[in-house]
Every structure is written in C-alpha cells, then in structure tokens.
Amino acid sequence: MKLPVRGDALLALGALGVVFGDIGTSPLYAMHAILSHDIIPRTPEAITGIISLVFWALITIVTVKYILFLLSVDNDGDGGIIALSALAVKSFGVRLAGLATAAGIVGAGLFYGDGIITPAISVMSATEGLTTINPIFEKLIVPLSVLIVAALFSVQRFGTGRVGALFGPIMAVWFLTLAVLGLPHIAAHPAILSALLPHNGILFIVHNPTAALIALGSIVLVVTGAEALYADMGHFGPDPIRLAWFAIALPCLTLNYLGQGALVIARPEMVENPFFAMGPEWSRLPLVILAGFAAVIASQAVISGIFSMTRQAERLGYMPHVYAVQTSAWARGQIYLPTINRLLFIGVVGLILIFQSSNGLANAYGLAVTSTLILTSLLFMGYVRFVRGWRVWQVLLFAVCVVSIELVFFGSGLLKLFAGGWIPLLVASLTGGLMVIWIRGRRLLNAQYKTLVDSRDHFLRVPGLDIVSGTAVYPHLNHRTTPSALLATARAYRAIHERIIVVSVETLPQPHVHVDDRFTVHTTFRSVYPIRFEDVSVRYGFKDEVDIPAALAEATVQGLLPPVEQPWYITSEAHFPPHGSGALPAWQRAAFIAMYRNSARPTGRFKLPRERNIVVGISAMM
C-alpha cells in the first residue's frame, strides 16, 4: 500500500542522510579534481562544457538508470548489487546464474574498495577547507583527518540509531547550503545556464578530445554514491528516494555545480578549491564545520552499507561467518561487525597517510565507481531481458544510452590506474578471490561431511545405545542424514537423548522470509529406541537474523512443535590435519583454514546459549 504524502516526505528526509550522503558531498572535491589537470582549458567554453558533462552524468546515470529503472527492480523490496545478483541467480538458468554470482562477488569486492576510499576522501576534502581560512592550517589536514576518522570508527559499536535521526535534517541543511552558495554566482554569470544543454558537453569533447578523456575520469566522481540509491531501497522504498532526489538533491547539486562553474569562469585562479571559494570569507569556518558533518554522515552511510552487504554476502555463502553485534533492539538492519570495522579503519587511515590529499585520493576513486556501475547495468539488462521480457531493441537502447557512457568513464579511469586507481581493484581482487576460495572450500567441506554422516534410517536402528532424558538440538545441513555431531557423541558415549531436534537452516536468495513461511517440521518415531526425532527446516532471507532458539520458540507458538524446555545445543566444528588431500592448492587451503578459524562460531551465528552449548570436533581432510 502506498504511503501517504506525509509519510513519503518524512522518509525522503531520512533518505537525504543515508542514501544521498555520499553523492551529496561530491561537490567538495569533484570540481577540484576535474580542474586540477593542467591540460584542462580554463576558457568559458571549456568550463561550460565540463559543467554540462557533470549535469548530464547526473541525469543519465543517477536519474535515468537508478531513479527511473533500477528502483523498479527489487528483490523482495531490497536493492543493491548483492540483492540484484541473488535475484538474477534465482531467475536465470544454470549457466547465466553462474555469471550472475560472479558479478555479485566482483561487485561486492569493488564496494569494499569504494568503502575505504569514501571516508578518506570525504573527510580530507572537508578538512582541506581550513586552508582557505589560513594556509598555515595545511599541516593540520592529515592529523585532523585521521583524528576524525578514528572517532568515527570508534563509535560504530554504539550503533547509529540515535544519531541517525539527525542525519536527515543535517543533510537537508547541507543541500540547501549547496544551492545558496551557487545562486549568487549563477546570477552574476547567467550564461553558465547554457551548460544545461547537452550540446555544450559534446562540443567540449569534440574540440578537446584529450582533455575531455582526462576530465571524464574525474567527472565520474559526481555520481559516487549512486549505488547507494539502489542499495538502500529496502530502508526507505523507491518513492521517498525519488522524492528526495527530484525535490532536493538534484536541484541543489545542479545549482552548486553551475555556481562553481560560474565562479571559475569569473575567477580562474579559484580552481584550487572552488567549493569553499564560493562563500564570503566570514562563512569559511562555518562551511568547514558543516562540510565536516556532511563528510562524517557520508562516511557513516558507506560503513553501514558495508556492514549490511557483508551480512548479505555471508548469508548467501560468499563469505565466512563474521561476528556481529545487534545495536538496536527494534531495527534488525542495525548491526556492528568488529572485524570489518577494524579492517576498514586500517584501510582508511592508510589511504590518508599515503595520499595526503583529497585530490590524490580522487585518482583512486573512479575505477571502483565505474566498475560497479557497469556490473549493475549488466545484471539489470540480463534481468529485464529474461525475466521482464524486454525486447532486444529495448535492451540495446539502454546499453547505448547508459552503458556506453559508463564504458567511456571506465576507459578514462584506466588512465589513472597507476596513479592510485589500482588500489580499489587490488581490494576487489583480494576480497573477490577470498570469496571464491571460501565458496570452493565450503563445497568441499560439505561434500566430505556427507561422506561422514550416516543415513537417518540406518542410524535409528543401531543397537546398544542408552537413552538419556532431555532434549538435544543439532544444527545440520540436511535433514535426511544424521548430523556428524550426533554420530560423534553417540559413538563416544554410546547414548542419545530421548528427544532429538535436527534444525537445518536454509538461506534463500531473497532479503526476508515471512514468519508464516519459515518452518517445515517432520517427526519420526520409527526406531528401535523410544525416542522422538524431529526435523525442523528453518528458512531465512539473506538479511534476516538467524536465531535458532527463537525459531524453535516461534515454531512452538505456531503449534508445529511441542514445547522445547532447556535443550542442549550440540554443534560440530572442523579440525584440519597438517596435510590436506590436495583438493585445494596449498595456498588456497591455507587461506580457507585461516578464514574458517577466524569466522564466527556456531554459538554466535545461531544465537545459542553458551551455557548449554556443546561443541564436537570433526576431522576434515581437504
């Protein structure tokens, strides 16, 4: 049911702080990065052409691709490249599903690369505004940026629920400030409005092809954060995001970029930092403070997005289980991942110390953005062709109007490959490679488990076991076989509990599963022993919180199970001998074992009570 206008407006205000935090801070550094190249002409015609390319990048990629098209494609209400990949896997045939999975893995890796750059470039570009007040502050940029980033990552463990309510209003003030800064310069030089006509951008490319190729590598910075529009659709819904874009974000960004263009035309010497030069001198310090808040919000949005994406990738089996802390009692999407938080912090601080300026970081930014844009477009085209039934000419038209532009941006970004563009690609390669190793290792481990487990019928007829009172719960992959932990305990103690519940957890390629569709229960009494054997299949979406005790309690409420009182939860863990079977190359086996040993234990993954959890070790030769 569609929300009322008031509801859409409130959600749109919230979307400003989460969805548009990254793209909203692009004016801090985009024009500076574009004009920092000496090959870029400073003539009014060239500046007008550049602003035209900036405006039409916002229209083509953000408005047309994301706002109009991608927001209409959701995976049970959720978006983002992981959700789109899962949707494609569910919808495509076997061969195309493999390609969709690969695209999702690569896209996730690129998002990690983007995630370490965004906080660094946003915070540094804000603190660099201090140099417009007094050049002596230049020595403070790097240490102050590190201090702000350290503070940002240190508060992640408290969650964003309370401060999140402030994000929307602060970003609303930020966007309105963008517009107010641009208007006087547009009024002083109204000829800049001709940049809204696409032919000015085309003329700039025709007359300055080399300069245009260089400039496009930085112009792509104005659409950074566009993927967040899609990734955060599940939090706000498409209509509030569209409302926030058309009513506030797009007009304010356009006015600011036009204003920066008008300023540079009038005062070419202001190319060093045109954003802060737009305001009067008395406004520099308030602008730096407001820009700092906006940069922190943009960084927070990316960090939270990485936490959510990590959880999605983990649920789909792309990554090992990561220890998570639920930071809100009512908002299941608010999680804190300590390990990921530490790795991100190290990466962000490392970039700040290496590049020392936002302009240097801009060289590392473009390739991560454009690569993700292209992958999302390819997944979208495959989905609308094979699922939505688009005709070939419609898909080709989308490719010509959108993908061709993204490919040009990508080609331009390749020119900065050795100037820093390799960093996000390296991060993407490492994380993507580790995901592939994890998927292969888990498949081999699961295959070996299947050779260890006994058939259920055979196990129930093994004589000589004592029956002990109480209930034992065994998380397991396959309800048709006997859990390895149950086999191990039965062989070791020659005893089994009088009531055994085998719980198999299945993660579906959709964000959420309704509680009414979550359970399947089968009860078995066929045995030489007077025991009750219950198989419980629990289905979750990749964004749902897995909680086995809560699931058993819910199944009891629904009348699917008798009450489960004080059960013992018995799980198994793999132990790896020094020498493997050769199924994986030695370095891949070492990487998999390291990830396995550092992954979250079943106690934490399934929310099992530690005081009633028994862990059984199983030797794994792989």
DODREN-598009 format. One record per residue (C-alpha): residue in one letter; x, y, z. Coordinates in steps of 0.2 Angstrom, whole numbers. Example, Ala and Ser with C-alpha at 12.3 -4.5 7.8 and 13.67 -1.06 7.14 Angstrom:
<sites>
[site 'A'; [62; -22; 39]]
[site 'S'; [68; -5; 36]]
</sites>
This chain:
<sites>
[site 'M'; [0; 0; 0]]
[site 'K'; [7; 17; -5]]
[site 'L'; [12; 28; 10]]
[site 'P'; [3; 45; 12]]
[site 'V'; [12; 60; 6]]
[site 'R'; [17; 65; 24]]
[site 'G'; [25; 48; 26]]
[site 'D'; [34; 49; 10]]
[site 'A'; [40; 67; 14]]
[site 'L'; [47; 60; 31]]
[site 'L'; [55; 45; 23]]
[site 'A'; [63; 57; 10]]
[site 'L'; [70; 67; 23]]
[site 'G'; [78; 52; 31]]
[site 'A'; [84; 46; 14]]
[site 'L'; [94; 63; 12]]
[site 'G'; [105; 57; 27]]
[site 'V'; [108; 39; 22]]
[site 'V'; [105; 37; 3]]
[site 'F'; [112; 54; -3]]
[site 'G'; [126; 56; 10]]
[site 'D'; [140; 51; -2]]
[site 'I'; [134; 59; -18]]
[site 'G'; [129; 75; -8]]
[site 'T'; [147; 78; -3]]
[site 'S'; [154; 76; -21]]
[site 'P'; [154; 95; -24]]
[site 'L'; [168; 96; -10]]
[site 'Y'; [181; 88; -21]]
[site 'A'; [174; 84; -39]]
[site 'M'; [177; 100; -47]]
[site 'H'; [193; 102; -39]]
[site 'A'; [199; 85; -46]]
[site 'I'; [192; 89; -63]]
[site 'L'; [201; 106; -64]]
[site 'S'; [217; 100; -56]]
[site 'H'; [224; 94; -73]]
[site 'D'; [234; 107; -82]]
[site 'I'; [228; 100; -99]]
[site 'I'; [210; 106; -95]]
[site 'P'; [207; 123; -103]]
[site 'R'; [201; 137; -92]]
[site 'T'; [191; 146; -106]]
[site 'P'; [172; 150; -103]]
[site 'E'; [168; 137; -117]]
[site 'A'; [178; 123; -109]]
[site 'I'; [171; 126; -91]]
[site 'T'; [153; 127; -98]]
[site 'G'; [156; 111; -107]]
[site 'I'; [163; 102; -91]]
[site 'I'; [148; 108; -81]]
[site 'S'; [137; 101; -95]]
[site 'L'; [145; 84; -94]]
[site 'V'; [143; 85; -75]]
[site 'F'; [125; 89; -76]]
[site 'W'; [121; 76; -89]]
[site 'A'; [131; 62; -79]]
[site 'L'; [119; 66; -65]]
[site 'I'; [104; 65; -77]]
[site 'T'; [110; 49; -87]]
[site 'I'; [117; 38; -73]]
[site 'V'; [108; 43; -57]]
[site 'T'; [91; 49; -64]]
[site 'V'; [88; 38; -79]]
[site 'K'; [97; 22; -74]]
[site 'Y'; [95; 22; -55]]
[site 'I'; [79; 33; -51]]
[site 'L'; [69; 28; -66]]
[site 'F'; [74; 10; -70]]
[site 'L'; [84; 1; -56]]
[site 'L'; [72; 7; -42]]
[site 'S'; [58; -3; -51]]
[site 'V'; [68; -19; -49]]
[site 'D'; [69; -26; -31]]
[site 'N'; [72; -42; -23]]
[site 'D'; [58; -43; -10]]
[site 'G'; [59; -25; -8]]
[site 'D'; [78; -24; -7]]
[site 'G'; [91; -17; -19]]
[site 'G'; [110; -16; -21]]
[site 'I'; [122; -27; -32]]
[site 'I'; [121; -42; -20]]
[site 'A'; [102; -42; -19]]
[site 'L'; [101; -40; -38]]
[site 'S'; [114; -54; -41]]
[site 'A'; [103; -65; -29]]
[site 'L'; [88; -60; -39]]
[site 'A'; [97; -65; -55]]
[site 'V'; [103; -81; -48]]
[site 'K'; [85; -86; -43]]
[site 'S'; [78; -80; -60]]
[site 'F'; [91; -86; -73]]
[site 'G'; [95; -103; -80]]
[site 'V'; [110; -113; -73]]
[site 'R'; [123; -105; -85]]
[site 'L'; [118; -87; -83]]
[site 'A'; [116; -90; -64]]
[site 'G'; [135; -93; -63]]
[site 'L'; [139; -77; -72]]
[site 'A'; [127; -68; -60]]
[site 'T'; [135; -75; -45]]
[site 'A'; [152; -70; -52]]
[site 'A'; [146; -52; -55]]
[site 'G'; [139; -51; -37]]
[site 'I'; [156; -57; -30]]
[site 'V'; [166; -44; -40]]
[site 'G'; [153; -30; -36]]
[site 'A'; [155; -34; -18]]
[site 'G'; [174; -33; -19]]
[site 'L'; [173; -16; -28]]
[site 'F'; [161; -10; -15]]
[site 'Y'; [174; -14; -1]]
[site 'G'; [187; -4; -12]]
[site 'D'; [174; 10; -13]]
[site 'G'; [171; 9; 6]]
[site 'I'; [189; 13; 11]]
[site 'I'; [190; 27; -1]]
[site 'T'; [174; 37; 3]]
[site 'P'; [178; 41; 21]]
[site 'A'; [196; 46; 17]]
[site 'I'; [191; 57; 3]]
[site 'S'; [176; 65; 11]]
[site 'V'; [184; 69; 27]]
[site 'M'; [200; 75; 19]]
[site 'S'; [191; 87; 7]]
[site 'A'; [181; 94; 21]]
[site 'T'; [196; 97; 32]]
[site 'E'; [206; 105; 17]]
[site 'G'; [193; 119; 18]]
[site 'L'; [204; 125; 33]]
[site 'T'; [217; 131; 21]]
[site 'T'; [205; 143; 13]]
[site 'I'; [205; 152; 30]]
[site 'N'; [223; 152; 33]]
[site 'P'; [237; 142; 23]]
[site 'I'; [245; 138; 40]]
[site 'F'; [232; 125; 43]]
[site 'E'; [238; 114; 29]]
[site 'K'; [249; 105; 42]]
[site 'L'; [234; 100; 51]]
[site 'I'; [224; 92; 37]]
[site 'V'; [231; 74; 39]]
[site 'P'; [232; 73; 58]]
[site 'L'; [215; 81; 59]]
[site 'S'; [208; 69; 46]]
[site 'V'; [215; 54; 55]]
[site 'L'; [208; 60; 71]]
[site 'I'; [190; 62; 64]]
[site 'V'; [191; 45; 56]]
[site 'A'; [197; 37; 72]]
[site 'A'; [182; 45; 81]]
[site 'L'; [170; 39; 68]]
[site 'F'; [176; 21; 68]]
[site 'S'; [177; 21; 87]]
[site 'V'; [158; 25; 89]]
[site 'Q'; [152; 11; 77]]
[site 'R'; [150; -1; 92]]
[site 'F'; [136; 10; 99]]
[site 'G'; [126; 9; 83]]
[site 'T'; [118; 23; 73]]
[site 'G'; [100; 23; 79]]
[site 'R'; [101; 39; 90]]
[site 'V'; [112; 49; 79]]
[site 'G'; [104; 43; 63]]
[site 'A'; [88; 54; 67]]
[site 'L'; [100; 69; 65]]
[site 'F'; [107; 64; 48]]
[site 'G'; [92; 69; 38]]
[site 'P'; [90; 87; 45]]
[site 'I'; [109; 90; 44]]
[site 'M'; [110; 84; 26]]
[site 'A'; [94; 95; 22]]
[site 'V'; [104; 110; 28]]
[site 'W'; [119; 104; 18]]
[site 'F'; [109; 103; 2]]
[site 'L'; [101; 119; 4]]
[site 'T'; [118; 127; 8]]
[site 'L'; [124; 120; -9]]
[site 'A'; [110; 129; -18]]
[site 'V'; [113; 145; -8]]
[site 'L'; [131; 145; -12]]
[site 'G'; [128; 143; -31]]
[site 'L'; [114; 155; -34]]
[site 'P'; [124; 172; -32]]
[site 'H'; [137; 166; -44]]
[site 'I'; [124; 160; -57]]
[site 'A'; [115; 177; -55]]
[site 'A'; [132; 186; -59]]
[site 'H'; [135; 175; -74]]
[site 'P'; [119; 168; -81]]
[site 'A'; [127; 162; -96]]
[site 'I'; [133; 147; -86]]
[site 'L'; [115; 141; -88]]
[site 'S'; [118; 135; -106]]
[site 'A'; [128; 121; -98]]
[site 'L'; [111; 113; -95]]
[site 'L'; [110; 110; -114]]
[site 'P'; [119; 93; -119]]
[site 'H'; [127; 100; -135]]
[site 'N'; [140; 111; -124]]
[site 'G'; [147; 95; -117]]
[site 'I'; [148; 87; -134]]
[site 'L'; [157; 102; -141]]
[site 'F'; [169; 101; -127]]
[site 'I'; [173; 83; -131]]
[site 'V'; [175; 87; -150]]
[site 'H'; [186; 102; -148]]
[site 'N'; [196; 95; -134]]
[site 'P'; [197; 76; -135]]
[site 'T'; [212; 73; -125]]
[site 'A'; [207; 85; -111]]
[site 'A'; [190; 78; -111]]
[site 'L'; [196; 60; -109]]
[site 'I'; [206; 66; -94]]
[site 'A'; [192; 76; -87]]
[site 'L'; [179; 62; -88]]
[site 'G'; [190; 51; -76]]
[site 'S'; [186; 64; -63]]
[site 'I'; [168; 69; -69]]
[site 'V'; [163; 52; -63]]
[site 'L'; [166; 57; -45]]
[site 'V'; [150; 67; -46]]
[site 'V'; [140; 51; -47]]
[site 'T'; [149; 42; -32]]
[site 'G'; [136; 35; -21]]
[site 'A'; [124; 32; -34]]
[site 'E'; [124; 14; -30]]
[site 'A'; [118; 18; -13]]
[site 'L'; [101; 24; -21]]
[site 'Y'; [98; 6; -25]]
[site 'A'; [106; -2; -10]]
[site 'D'; [96; 7; 2]]
[site 'M'; [79; 5; -6]]
[site 'G'; [74; -8; 7]]
[site 'H'; [76; 5; 20]]
[site 'F'; [65; 19; 13]]
[site 'G'; [56; 12; -3]]
[site 'P'; [58; 19; -20]]
[site 'D'; [45; 33; -19]]
[site 'P'; [54; 43; -5]]
[site 'I'; [70; 41; -13]]
[site 'R'; [63; 48; -29]]
[site 'L'; [55; 62; -20]]
[site 'A'; [71; 67; -11]]
[site 'W'; [81; 66; -27]]
[site 'F'; [69; 77; -38]]
[site 'A'; [64; 89; -24]]
[site 'I'; [80; 92; -15]]
[site 'A'; [96; 83; -20]]
[site 'L'; [96; 85; -39]]
[site 'P'; [91; 104; -39]]
[site 'C'; [103; 108; -26]]
[site 'L'; [118; 99; -34]]
[site 'T'; [114; 106; -50]]
[site 'L'; [114; 124; -43]]
[site 'N'; [130; 121; -34]]
[site 'Y'; [140; 114; -49]]
[site 'L'; [133; 128; -60]]
[site 'G'; [139; 140; -47]]
[site 'Q'; [156; 133; -46]]
[site 'G'; [157; 134; -65]]
[site 'A'; [152; 152; -65]]
[site 'L'; [165; 156; -51]]
[site 'V'; [179; 148; -61]]
[site 'I'; [174; 157; -77]]
[site 'A'; [174; 174; -67]]
[site 'R'; [190; 170; -57]]
[site 'P'; [201; 156; -65]]
[site 'E'; [213; 157; -50]]
[site 'M'; [200; 149; -39]]
[site 'V'; [202; 131; -47]]
[site 'E'; [212; 126; -32]]
[site 'N'; [197; 124; -21]]
[site 'P'; [181; 131; -29]]
[site 'F'; [169; 125; -17]]
[site 'F'; [175; 134; -2]]
[site 'A'; [179; 150; -13]]
[site 'M'; [160; 151; -17]]
[site 'G'; [156; 159; 0]]
[site 'P'; [161; 175; 8]]
[site 'E'; [176; 175; 19]]
[site 'W'; [166; 175; 35]]
[site 'S'; [157; 159; 30]]
[site 'R'; [173; 149; 28]]
[site 'L'; [174; 142; 45]]
[site 'P'; [155; 138; 47]]
[site 'L'; [157; 129; 29]]
[site 'V'; [171; 119; 35]]
[site 'I'; [161; 113; 51]]
[site 'L'; [146; 109; 41]]
[site 'A'; [156; 100; 27]]
[site 'G'; [164; 90; 41]]
[site 'F'; [147; 84; 47]]
[site 'A'; [142; 80; 30]]
[site 'A'; [158; 70; 27]]
[site 'V'; [155; 60; 43]]
[site 'I'; [137; 57; 38]]
[site 'A'; [143; 51; 20]]
[site 'S'; [156; 40; 28]]
[site 'Q'; [144; 33; 41]]
[site 'A'; [132; 28; 27]]
[site 'V'; [145; 19; 17]]
[site 'I'; [151; 10; 33]]
[site 'S'; [134; 5; 37]]
[site 'G'; [131; -1; 19]]
[site 'I'; [147; -12; 20]]
[site 'F'; [141; -20; 37]]
[site 'S'; [124; -24; 28]]
[site 'M'; [132; -30; 12]]
[site 'T'; [144; -41; 22]]
[site 'R'; [129; -49; 31]]
[site 'Q'; [121; -52; 15]]
[site 'A'; [136; -60; 7]]
[site 'E'; [138; -71; 22]]
[site 'R'; [120; -77; 22]]
[site 'L'; [122; -81; 3]]
[site 'G'; [138; -92; 7]]
[site 'Y'; [150; -80; -1]]
[site 'M'; [160; -76; 15]]
[site 'P'; [164; -84; 31]]
[site 'H'; [153; -80; 46]]
[site 'V'; [158; -64; 54]]
[site 'Y'; [154; -60; 72]]
[site 'A'; [140; -47; 73]]
[site 'V'; [133; -36; 87]]
[site 'Q'; [115; -31; 85]]
[site 'T'; [115; -12; 90]]
[site 'S'; [96; -10; 90]]
[site 'A'; [83; -19; 99]]
[site 'W'; [70; -15; 86]]
[site 'A'; [79; -12; 69]]
[site 'R'; [87; -28; 63]]
[site 'G'; [97; -19; 50]]
[site 'Q'; [107; -10; 63]]
[site 'I'; [122; -21; 66]]
[site 'Y'; [141; -19; 71]]
[site 'L'; [154; -30; 64]]
[site 'P'; [170; -28; 74]]
[site 'T'; [182; -37; 62]]
[site 'I'; [176; -27; 47]]
[site 'N'; [176; -11; 57]]
[site 'R'; [194; -13; 61]]
[site 'L'; [199; -18; 44]]
[site 'L'; [190; -3; 36]]
[site 'F'; [199; 9; 49]]
[site 'I'; [216; 2; 45]]
[site 'G'; [212; 4; 26]]
[site 'V'; [205; 22; 28]]
[site 'V'; [219; 28; 39]]
[site 'G'; [232; 20; 27]]
[site 'L'; [225; 29; 12]]
[site 'I'; [225; 46; 21]]
[site 'L'; [243; 44; 26]]
[site 'I'; [248; 38; 9]]
[site 'F'; [240; 51; -2]]
[site 'Q'; [240; 66; 10]]
[site 'S'; [226; 75; 0]]
[site 'S'; [209; 73; -7]]
[site 'N'; [215; 76; -25]]
[site 'G'; [227; 62; -24]]
[site 'L'; [213; 50; -17]]
[site 'A'; [202; 56; -32]]
[site 'N'; [214; 46; -43]]
[site 'A'; [210; 30; -34]]
[site 'Y'; [191; 33; -34]]
[site 'G'; [185; 32; -51]]
[site 'L'; [188; 14; -56]]
[site 'A'; [179; 7; -41]]
[site 'V'; [164; 18; -45]]
[site 'T'; [163; 14; -64]]
[site 'S'; [167; -4; -62]]
[site 'T'; [152; -6; -50]]
[site 'L'; [141; 4; -62]]
[site 'I'; [145; -7; -77]]
[site 'L'; [142; -23; -67]]
[site 'T'; [125; -17; -60]]
[site 'S'; [120; -12; -78]]
[site 'L'; [124; -29; -85]]
[site 'L'; [114; -38; -71]]
[site 'F'; [100; -26; -74]]
[site 'M'; [100; -29; -93]]
[site 'G'; [100; -48; -91]]
[site 'Y'; [86; -47; -78]]
[site 'V'; [74; -36; -89]]
[site 'R'; [78; -47; -105]]
[site 'F'; [75; -64; -97]]
[site 'V'; [63; -60; -83]]
[site 'R'; [54; -44; -88]]
[site 'G'; [53; -49; -106]]
[site 'W'; [61; -33; -113]]
[site 'R'; [64; -34; -132]]
[site 'V'; [81; -34; -139]]
[site 'W'; [80; -17; -146]]
[site 'Q'; [75; -10; -128]]
[site 'V'; [90; -18; -120]]
[site 'L'; [101; -11; -134]]
[site 'L'; [94; 6; -132]]
[site 'F'; [98; 5; -113]]
[site 'A'; [115; -1; -117]]
[site 'V'; [118; 14; -129]]
[site 'C'; [111; 27; -118]]
[site 'V'; [119; 21; -102]]
[site 'V'; [131; 8; -103]]
[site 'S'; [141; 16; -117]]
[site 'I'; [143; 31; -106]]
[site 'E'; [149; 21; -91]]
[site 'L'; [161; 12; -103]]
[site 'V'; [168; 29; -108]]
[site 'F'; [170; 33; -89]]
[site 'F'; [179; 17; -86]]
[site 'G'; [191; 19; -100]]
[site 'S'; [195; 37; -94]]
[site 'G'; [198; 30; -76]]
[site 'L'; [210; 17; -83]]
[site 'L'; [222; 32; -87]]
[site 'K'; [223; 34; -68]]
[site 'L'; [227; 15; -65]]
[site 'F'; [245; 18; -59]]
[site 'A'; [241; 35; -50]]
[site 'G'; [230; 26; -37]]
[site 'G'; [217; 18; -47]]
[site 'W'; [225; 1; -44]]
[site 'I'; [220; 2; -25]]
[site 'P'; [201; -2; -26]]
[site 'L'; [205; -15; -40]]
[site 'L'; [218; -23; -28]]
[site 'V'; [205; -23; -14]]
[site 'A'; [192; -30; -25]]
[site 'S'; [203; -44; -32]]
[site 'L'; [208; -49; -14]]
[site 'T'; [191; -49; -7]]
[site 'G'; [183; -57; -23]]
[site 'G'; [197; -70; -23]]
[site 'L'; [194; -74; -4]]
[site 'M'; [176; -76; -8]]
[site 'V'; [179; -89; -22]]
[site 'I'; [191; -99; -11]]
[site 'W'; [178; -99; 3]]
[site 'I'; [164; -105; -9]]
[site 'R'; [175; -119; -15]]
[site 'G'; [181; -124; 2]]
[site 'R'; [164; -124; 9]]
[site 'R'; [158; -135; -5]]
[site 'L'; [172; -147; -2]]
[site 'L'; [169; -147; 17]]
[site 'N'; [151; -150; 14]]
[site 'A'; [154; -164; 2]]
[site 'Q'; [166; -173; 15]]
[site 'Y'; [153; -171; 29]]
[site 'K'; [141; -180; 18]]
[site 'T'; [153; -195; 17]]
[site 'L'; [154; -195; 36]]
[site 'V'; [136; -194; 40]]
[site 'D'; [125; -209; 41]]
[site 'S'; [108; -212; 34]]
[site 'R'; [94; -207; 46]]
[site 'D'; [85; -224; 44]]
[site 'H'; [101; -234; 47]]
[site 'F'; [106; -224; 62]]
[site 'L'; [90; -226; 71]]
[site 'R'; [92; -245; 70]]
[site 'V'; [109; -246; 78]]
[site 'P'; [108; -256; 94]]
[site 'G'; [117; -254; 111]]
[site 'L'; [113; -235; 114]]
[site 'D'; [107; -229; 131]]
[site 'I'; [93; -217; 131]]
[site 'V'; [95; -201; 142]]
[site 'S'; [82; -189; 147]]
[site 'G'; [81; -172; 140]]
[site 'T'; [81; -163; 123]]
[site 'A'; [96; -161; 111]]
[site 'V'; [96; -149; 97]]
[site 'Y'; [108; -152; 82]]
[site 'P'; [110; -138; 69]]
[site 'H'; [113; -148; 52]]
[site 'L'; [113; -145; 34]]
[site 'N'; [102; -160; 28]]
[site 'H'; [88; -167; 37]]
[site 'R'; [89; -184; 28]]
[site 'T'; [105; -188; 36]]
[site 'T'; [112; -189; 53]]
[site 'P'; [122; -174; 60]]
[site 'S'; [140; -178; 62]]
[site 'A'; [139; -171; 80]]
[site 'L'; [126; -183; 84]]
[site 'L'; [136; -198; 76]]
[site 'A'; [151; -192; 86]]
[site 'T'; [143; -191; 103]]
[site 'A'; [133; -207; 100]]
[site 'R'; [149; -217; 96]]
[site 'A'; [159; -208; 110]]
[site 'Y'; [146; -210; 124]]
[site 'R'; [135; -224; 117]]
[site 'A'; [120; -214; 122]]
[site 'I'; [107; -202; 114]]
[site 'H'; [94; -191; 121]]
[site 'E'; [76; -196; 122]]
[site 'R'; [71; -181; 111]]
[site 'I'; [82; -175; 96]]
[site 'I'; [78; -160; 86]]
[site 'V'; [88; -158; 70]]
[site 'V'; [87; -140; 64]]
[site 'S'; [93; -136; 46]]
[site 'V'; [95; -118; 42]]
[site 'E'; [92; -113; 24]]
[site 'T'; [96; -95; 17]]
[site 'L'; [85; -91; 2]]
[site 'P'; [91; -79; -12]]
[site 'Q'; [78; -65; -5]]
[site 'P'; [80; -52; 9]]
[site 'H'; [67; -58; 20]]
[site 'V'; [56; -73; 23]]
[site 'H'; [39; -71; 32]]
[site 'V'; [37; -80; 49]]
[site 'D'; [22; -90; 42]]
[site 'D'; [33; -97; 28]]
[site 'R'; [48; -100; 39]]
[site 'F'; [46; -118; 45]]
[site 'T'; [44; -136; 39]]
[site 'V'; [43; -149; 53]]
[site 'H'; [44; -168; 51]]
[site 'T'; [43; -180; 66]]
[site 'T'; [50; -198; 66]]
[site 'F'; [46; -212; 78]]
[site 'R'; [52; -226; 68]]
[site 'S'; [67; -233; 79]]
[site 'V'; [72; -247; 90]]
[site 'Y'; [73; -234; 103]]
[site 'P'; [58; -225; 112]]
[site 'I'; [64; -208; 106]]
[site 'R'; [56; -193; 97]]
[site 'F'; [66; -187; 82]]
[site 'E'; [60; -170; 74]]
[site 'D'; [67; -162; 59]]
[site 'V'; [64; -143; 58]]
[site 'S'; [69; -134; 42]]
[site 'V'; [70; -115; 45]]
[site 'R'; [71; -103; 30]]
[site 'Y'; [78; -86; 31]]
[site 'G'; [81; -72; 19]]
[site 'F'; [99; -66; 17]]
[site 'K'; [95; -50; 28]]
[site 'D'; [86; -60; 42]]
[site 'E'; [93; -63; 59]]
[site 'V'; [97; -81; 62]]
[site 'D'; [92; -86; 79]]
[site 'I'; [88; -105; 82]]
[site 'P'; [81; -104; 100]]
[site 'A'; [69; -90; 94]]
[site 'A'; [65; -100; 79]]
[site 'L'; [60; -116; 90]]
[site 'A'; [50; -104; 101]]
[site 'E'; [41; -97; 86]]
[site 'A'; [38; -115; 79]]
[site 'T'; [30; -120; 96]]
[site 'V'; [19; -104; 96]]
[site 'Q'; [13; -109; 78]]
[site 'G'; [9; -127; 85]]
[site 'L'; [22; -135; 74]]
[site 'L'; [32; -142; 89]]
[site 'P'; [29; -147; 107]]
[site 'P'; [37; -135; 120]]
[site 'V'; [56; -136; 120]]
[site 'E'; [62; -135; 138]]
[site 'Q'; [80; -132; 142]]
[site 'P'; [88; -141; 127]]
[site 'W'; [106; -144; 125]]
[site 'Y'; [113; -137; 108]]
[site 'I'; [126; -148; 101]]
[site 'T'; [137; -142; 86]]
[site 'S'; [152; -148; 77]]
[site 'E'; [167; -139; 70]]
[site 'A'; [180; -144; 58]]
[site 'H'; [198; -148; 63]]
[site 'F'; [211; -148; 49]]
[site 'P'; [226; -160; 49]]
[site 'P'; [243; -153; 44]]
[site 'H'; [242; -161; 27]]
[site 'G'; [227; -160; 15]]
[site 'S'; [220; -171; 2]]
[site 'G'; [226; -160; -12]]
[site 'A'; [208; -155; -17]]
[site 'L'; [213; -137; -15]]
[site 'P'; [230; -129; -19]]
[site 'A'; [241; -127; -3]]
[site 'W'; [239; -108; -3]]
[site 'Q'; [220; -109; -5]]
[site 'R'; [219; -122; 8]]
[site 'A'; [229; -111; 20]]
[site 'A'; [218; -96; 16]]
[site 'F'; [202; -106; 18]]
[site 'I'; [208; -113; 35]]
[site 'A'; [213; -96; 41]]
[site 'M'; [195; -89; 36]]
[site 'Y'; [187; -104; 44]]
[site 'R'; [196; -102; 61]]
[site 'N'; [193; -83; 62]]
[site 'S'; [174; -85; 57]]
[site 'A'; [161; -84; 70]]
[site 'R'; [157; -99; 79]]
[site 'P'; [140; -108; 78]]
[site 'T'; [136; -102; 96]]
[site 'G'; [136; -84; 90]]
[site 'R'; [130; -87; 72]]
[site 'F'; [114; -96; 78]]
[site 'K'; [112; -86; 94]]
[site 'L'; [114; -102; 105]]
[site 'P'; [116; -100; 124]]
[site 'R'; [134; -103; 128]]
[site 'E'; [130; -112; 145]]
[site 'R'; [120; -125; 136]]
[site 'N'; [131; -127; 120]]
[site 'I'; [142; -142; 117]]
[site 'V'; [155; -142; 103]]
[site 'V'; [161; -158; 95]]
[site 'G'; [177; -158; 84]]
[site 'I'; [177; -167; 67]]
[site 'S'; [192; -170; 57]]
[site 'A'; [192; -163; 40]]
[site 'M'; [204; -169; 26]]
[site 'M'; [203; -157; 12]]
</sites>
